[in-house]
Amino acid sequence: MAKEMIAMLLAGGQGSRLYALTEKLAKPAVPFGGKYRIIDFPLSNCVNSGIDTVGILTQYQPLVLNEYIGNGQPWDLDRLYGGVHVLPPYQKASGSDWYKGTANAIYQNISFIERYSPQYVIILSGDQICKQDYSDFLKFHKEKNAEFSVAVMEVPWEEASRFGLMVADEDDKITEFQEKPKEPKSNLASMGIYIFNWDILKKYLEEDEADPDSENDFGNNIIPNLLKDGRRMYAYHFNGYWKDVGTISSLWEANMEILDPEHSGINLFDEDWKIYSRNSGMTGHKISAGAVVENSMITDGCRVKGTVKHSILFAGVKVGEGAIVEDAVVMGGTVIKAGAVVKHCIVAENVTIGENAVVGAMPTESENGVATIGEGVSIGDNAKVGPKAMVNKNVEGGEEV
């Protein structure tokens, strides 16, 4: 029984620009938005778009990710035929074990795709926050009689040179591809989301693998080869919410945008397009008498005795009496003790911030950075962590970093 389209989700990213947050965690497993992890977004998009077969290609620190995905039940992907499959690189007799590039990762899993003999394969990124209907994208691909389609977003011209750009004609047919060019000819940024006809994808993966000079990468090799051969390639304009959360500041911004769904376009309270997650299953949150909570997202099991403003508290966070949390993303299990001040920062899971300690600071004209505290770190009483600090080991009481 063939599947019309299956999804391959690239989730091997090391996320090195997230520093302390990804030392022990694959980037797609990084917590986001109070009760989610980044990978919940592409998985939920698949389910909401009617795709029931997803291969997740993992590589770096996959343990938490594998455990989190499990049998796929929270996303309704625990199927007898299809469902969700975690696909780590494996050693073959001939040698290659690590995935060498995005294209090689898919190449190593050709036999997985063949099991479902799909007409189409959609390739997704595991490190973006995006709500997208992939069935609408597939409809576009079929209408254009395309062999390859890429989802693109218009970006401001002054930022265009940061992206892979598609130059397209008035019929959306791609005529040129520019990878992070100094002088952009287009402002259509590739979102790294592709639909291929499976026979085309397979042919180009096999040719790419046979080329000893290739970097085995979609942007650098596969797409230029398709263009060179004059394949039918189209750019699908996406205008919903999309954010690559590859840096500390973009991850912090995306979390903050949840608090303003009307303007930002990301609505996690939308019943018609739910984002599913393997939720913590904790008790409800408790906000004590005398506590102040304004414009914040407080999730299961939180205990708030202090002041929380414009912040996101993940499950099980405790905020002590007199503590102030503002413009902060505080991940699960973290304890902020009495009198501590935590501002404009990202605090990873299971951190302890001691009494009267200060972490981060509100930006000024000269200082503008997001302080970051790594998982499991302890910040001692009366310690001070500066506004741009990246802390991945314990800070003693009274110490300044």
Residue pairs with C-beta under 8 A, 6 or more apart in sequence:
1 81
2 116
2 117
2 118
2 119
3 52
3 53
3 82
3 116
3 117
3 118
4 118
4 119
4 120
4 138
5 51
5 118
5 119
5 120
5 121
5 122
5 134
5 138
5 195
6 51
6 53
6 54
6 55
6 82
6 113
6 116
6 118
6 121
6 122
7 42
7 46
7 51
7 53
7 54
7 55
7 121
7 122
7 123
7 124
7 134
8 54
8 55
8 57
8 106
8 109
8 113
8 121
8 122
8 123
8 124
9 39
9 42
9 43
9 54
9 55
9 56
9 57
9 124
9 125
9 126
10 57
10 102
10 105
10 123
10 124
10 125
10 126
11 26
11 27
11 28
11 39
11 56
11 57
11 58
11 65
11 126
11 127
12 26
12 57
12 58
12 59
12 60
12 99
12 105
12 126
13 26
13 27
13 28
13 60
13 126
13 127
14 22
14 26
14 27
14 60
14 61
15 21
15 22
15 25
15 26
15 27
15 30
15 60
15 127
15 246
16 22
17 246
17 247
17 248
18 27
18 30
18 246
18 247
18 248
18 251
19 248
19 372
19 374
19 390
19 392
20 348
20 372
20 373
20 374
20 375
20 377
20 390
20 391
20 392
21 30
21 248
21 251
21 346
21 348
21 372
21 374
21 375
22 30
22 61
23 374
23 375
23 392
24 61
24 64
24 375
25 61
25 64
25 65
25 375
26 58
26 59
26 60
26 61
26 62
26 64
26 65
27 38
27 60
27 126
27 127
27 246
28 37
28 38
28 39
28 65
28 126
28 127
29 37
29 38
29 39
29 61
29 64
29 65
29 68
30 37
30 38
30 245
30 251
31 37
31 314
31 331
31 332
31 349
32 38
32 40
32 41
32 129
32 245
32 251
32 254
32 255
33 129
33 254
33 255
33 258
33 268
33 297
33 312
34 258
34 268
34 297
34 298
34 299
34 312
34 313
34 314
34 315
35 277
35 279
35 280
35 299
35 300
35 314
35 315
36 268
36 275
36 277
37 68
37 277
38 126
38 127
38 128
38 129
38 245
39 56
39 65
39 68
39 69
39 126
40 75
40 275
40 276
40 277
41 128
41 129
41 130
41 131
41 275
42 124
42 125
42 126
42 128
42 130
43 54
43 69
43 72
43 75
43 77
43 84
43 276
44 75
44 273
44 274
44 275
44 276
45 124
45 130
45 131
45 132
45 133
45 134
46 52
46 54
46 75
46 77
46 124
46 134
47 75
47 76
47 77
47 276
48 133
48 273
48 274
49 132
49 133
49 134
49 135
49 136
50 135
51 122
51 134
52 77
52 79
52 82
52 83
53 79
53 82
53 83
53 116
53 118
54 72
54 77
54 83
54 84
54 85
55 85
55 87
55 109
55 112
55 113
56 65
56 69
56 84
56 85
56 86
56 87
56 126
57 87
57 88
57 99
57 105
57 106
57 109
58 65
58 66
58 86
58 87
58 88
59 88
59 89
59 98
59 99
59 105
62 86
62 88
65 86
66 86
68 278
69 84
69 86
69 278
70 278
71 78
71 83
71 84
72 78
72 79
72 83
72 84
74 276
74 277
74 278
74 279
75 84
75 276
76 276
77 83
77 84
78 84
82 116
85 112
87 109
87 112
89 96
89 97
89 98
89 99
89 105
89 108
90 97
90 108
91 97
96 104
96 108
99 105
99 108
100 215
100 216
101 214
101 215
101 216
101 217
101 220
101 221
102 123
102 216
102 217
102 218
102 219
103 205
103 208
103 209
103 214
103 216
103 217
103 218
103 221
103 222
104 208
104 209
104 216
106 113
106 121
106 123
106 201
106 205
107 205
107 206
107 208
107 209
107 216
110 202
110 205
110 206
113 121
113 198
113 202
117 198
118 198
119 197
119 198
120 138
120 141
120 195
120 196
120 197
120 198
121 195
121 196
121 198
121 201
122 134
122 137
122 138
122 193
122 194
122 195
123 192
123 193
123 194
123 195
123 196
123 218
124 193
125 191
125 192
125 193
125 244
127 244
127 245
127 246
128 191
128 192
128 242
128 243
128 244
128 245
129 241
129 242
129 243
129 245
129 254
129 266
130 191
130 193
130 240
130 241
130 242
130 243
131 240
131 241
131 266
131 270
131 273
131 275
132 151
132 193
132 238
132 240
132 242
133 273
137 149
137 151
137 193
137 195
137 236
137 238
138 195
140 146
140 149
140 234
140 236
141 149
141 195
141 234
141 236
144 172
144 173
144 232
144 234
145 232
146 195
146 197
146 232
146 233
146 234
147 196
147 197
147 200
147 226
147 231
147 232
147 233
148 194
148 195
148 196
148 197
148 200
148 223
148 226
148 231
148 232
148 233
148 234
149 194
149 195
149 233
149 234
149 235
149 236
150 166
150 174
150 190
150 191
150 193
150 194
150 223
150 233
150 234
150 235
150 236
151 190
151 191
151 193
151 194
151 236
151 238
152 166
152 168
152 188
152 189
152 190
152 191
152 235
152 236
152 237
152 238
153 188
153 189
153 191
153 237
153 238
153 239
153 242
154 187
154 188
154 189
154 237
154 239
155 162
155 163
155 187
155 189
156 187
157 184
157 187
160 184
160 186
160 187
160 189
161 180
161 181
161 182
161 183
161 184
162 180
163 180
163 189
163 190
164 177
164 178
164 179
164 180
164 189
164 190
164 192
164 219
165 177
165 178
165 179
165 181
165 184
165 185
165 186
165 187
165 188
165 189
165 190
166 174
166 176
166 177
166 186
166 188
166 189
166 190
166 235
167 174
167 175
167 176
167 177
167 178
167 185
167 186
167 188
168 174
168 175
168 186
168 188
168 234
168 235
169 175
172 234
172 235
172 236
172 237
173 232
173 233
173 234
173 235
174 227
174 233
174 234
174 235
176 185
176 186
176 227
177 190
177 219
177 223
177 224
177 227
178 184
178 185
178 186
179 219
179 220
188 235
188 237
190 219
191 238
191 242
192 218
192 219
193 238
194 218
200 226
200 231
204 222
204 225
204 226
205 222
207 225
208 214
208 216
208 221
208 222
208 225
209 216
211 221
214 221
215 221
223 233
226 233
227 233
240 265
241 264
241 265
241 266
243 250
243 253
243 254
243 257
243 266
244 250
245 251
245 254
248 346
248 370
248 372
248 390
249 370
251 329
251 346
252 329
252 345
252 346
252 370
254 266
255 312
255 329
255 346
256 310
256 312
256 327
256 329
257 264
257 265
257 266
258 264
258 266
258 268
258 297
258 312
259 295
259 296
259 297
259 310
259 312
261 267
261 268
261 269
268 275
279 300
279 315
280 299
280 300
280 301
280 315
280 316
280 332
281 300
282 300
282 301
282 315
282 316
283 300
283 301
284 300
284 301
285 298
285 299
285 300
285 301
285 302
285 303
285 304
285 313
286 302
286 303
286 304
287 293
287 298
287 304
288 303
288 304
288 305
290 305
290 321
291 304
291 305
291 306
291 307
291 308
291 319
292 306
292 307
292 308
292 309
293 304
293 307
293 308
293 309
294 308
294 309
294 310
295 309
295 310
296 308
296 309
296 310
296 311
296 312
296 313
297 311
297 312
297 313
298 304
298 308
298 313
299 313
299 314
299 315
300 315
300 316
301 315
301 316
302 313
302 315
302 316
302 317
302 318
302 319
303 317
303 318
303 319
304 313
304 318
304 319
305 319
305 320
305 321
305 323
305 338
306 319
306 320
306 321
306 322
306 323
306 324
306 325
306 336
306 338
307 323
307 324
307 325
307 326
308 319
308 325
308 326
309 324
309 325
309 326
309 327
310 326
310 327
311 325
311 326
311 327
311 328
311 329
311 330
312 328
312 329
312 330
313 319
313 325
313 330
314 330
314 331
314 332
314 333
314 334
314 349
315 332
315 333
316 332
316 333
317 330
317 331
317 332
317 333
317 334
317 335
317 336
318 334
318 335
318 336
319 325
319 336
320 335
320 336
320 337
320 338
320 339
320 340
320 355
321 338
321 339
322 338
322 339
323 336
323 337
323 338
323 339
323 340
323 341
323 342
324 340
324 341
324 342
324 343
325 336
325 342
325 343
326 342
326 343
326 344
326 362
327 343
327 344
327 345
327 362
328 342
328 343
328 344
328 345
328 346
328 347
328 360
329 345
329 346
329 347
330 336
330 342
330 347
331 346
331 347
331 348
331 349
331 351
331 375
332 349
332 350
333 349
333 350
334 347
334 348
334 349
334 350
334 351
334 352
334 353
335 351
335 352
335 353
336 342
336 353
337 352
337 353
337 354
337 355
337 357
337 381
338 355
338 356
339 355
339 356
340 353
340 354
340 355
340 356
340 357
340 358
340 359
341 357
341 358
341 359
342 353
342 359
342 360
343 359
343 360
343 361
343 362
344 360
344 361
344 362
344 363
344 370
344 371
344 387
345 359
345 360
345 370
345 371
345 372
345 373
345 385
346 370
346 371
346 372
346 373
347 353
347 359
347 372
347 373
348 372
348 373
348 374
348 375
348 376
348 377
349 375
349 376
350 375
350 376
351 373
351 374
351 375
351 376
351 377
351 378
351 379
352 377
352 378
352 379
353 359
353 373
353 379
354 378
354 379
354 380
354 381
354 382
354 383
354 397
355 381
355 382
356 381
356 382
357 379
357 380
357 381
357 382
357 383
357 384
357 385
358 383
358 384
358 385
359 371
359 373
359 379
359 385
360 370
360 371
360 385
360 386
360 387
360 389
361 367
361 371
361 386
361 387
363 369
363 387
367 387
367 388
368 387
369 387
369 388
370 388
371 385
371 386
371 387
371 388
371 389
371 390
371 391
372 389
372 390
372 391
373 379
373 385
373 391
374 390
374 391
374 392
374 393
377 391
377 392
377 393
377 394
377 395
378 394
378 395
379 385
379 391
379 394
379 395
380 394
380 395
380 396
380 397
380 398
380 399
381 397
381 398
382 397
382 398
383 395
383 396
383 397
383 398
383 399
383 400
383 401
384 399
384 400
384 401
385 391
385 395
385 400
385 401
386 400
386 401
389 401
391 401
395 401
